[in-house]
Amino acid sequence: MGFKPPSISTILSPMGEAMPNIITLPFGKAPVFHLQSPSWRHLLKLMARLSGTRVEPTIEALTIAKDEQLKLRTVIQFVKIHHSASEWRTVIYLTTDMPVPPSVTNSHKYTNGDVTVLPYSYTLSPLPRLLRDGADSPMAKYYVVPATNSTPYPTLPINFPNLAMYLQSAVQVSRKAAHDSSSGLRRLALNIDSCYPRDDESQVSMDLSDTSRSLGGMFKRVINRGRTPRGRGGNEEIYDLVTPFVPDEWG
């Protein structure tokens, strides 16, 4: 965990220090923050239990943004521990969303929802070694979580349990696109099933559901603060994935 490039080891070792209460993300040209876990399920369960940890922008980032709300960008990667092994690690990379300057060549590729194109801010700093072989190599696969109607980029700050629910919602969106060959959305679910065929995703959803109930289940506030719910679907549909529907919480 941290801003240094992640390294993959065949040996699982405990964290050398306690999880910080606040993880601050810079804006623009800066190293990418990462968090590594033995598996996708382990990552979500860990984050769901760390209600005291949140991700927020640095003071400098807030100054640059002025009155604009900063959004979180997430890249999910699965890395094989050894070329002859079947075990994979999960790494997530977190950055603040940065608008693409109009002068950038082919700027549309950063905004068209392509899940294999890293966010524009990644071009401003040296790329972590594990990301250099592309989105689908024998040793590593990554997925850039896109903004969709049901899962727009979360607004910062965001705590770990809500971030875990956002990530699980991205998986649900991916599974719904399982038969859509025209879009790359299904890649996340395919990668999870390929790397962790023994993991029971229903148990992950149950873990997150239990956590969300204990926290009040306010996932809708994370995805888009201040938006008025409009009918069924969208944010309400995601909310139902992680906690029972409670009319009072929707006003």
Stockholm file with secondary structure:
# STOCKHOLM 1.0

chainA/1-251         MGFKPPSISTILSPMGEAMPNIITLPFGKAPVFHLQSPSWRHLLKLMARLSGTRVEPTIEALTIAKDEQLKLRTVIQFVKIHHSASEWRTVIYLTTDMPVPPSVTNSHKYTNGDVTVLPYSYTLSPLPRLLRDGADSPMAKYYVVPATNSTPYPTLPINFPNLAMYLQSAVQVSRKAAHDSSSGLRRLALNIDSCYPRDDESQVSMDLSDTSRSLGGMFKRVINRGRTPRGRGGNEEIYDLVTPFVPDEWG
#=GR chainA/1-251 SS CBSSCCCCCSSCCCCSSCCCSEEEECCSSSCCEEEEESSHHHHHHHHHHCTTCEEEECHHHHHHHTTSCCBEEEEEEEEESSTTCCCEEEEEEEEECCCCCTTSTTGGGGTSCCTTSCCGGGGGSCCCGGGTTCSBCSSEEEEECCCCSSSCCCBSSEEHHHHHHHHHHHHHHHHHTTTCTTSSTTHHHHHHHHHCTTCCHHHHHHHHHHHHHHTTCCHHHHHSTTCCCCSSSTHHHHHHHHSCCCGGGGC
#=GC SS_cons         CBSSCCCCCSSCCCCSSCCCSEEEECCSSSCCEEEEESSHHHHHHHHHHCTTCEEEECHHHHHHHTTSCCBEEEEEEEEESSTTCCCEEEEEEEEECCCCCTTSTTGGGGTSCCTTSCCGGGGGSCCCGGGTTCSBCSSEEEEECCCCSSSCCCBSSEEHHHHHHHHHHHHHHHHHTTTCTTSSTTHHHHHHHHHCTTCCHHHHHHHHHHHHHHTTCCHHHHHSTTCCCCSSSTHHHHHHHHSCCCGGGGC
//
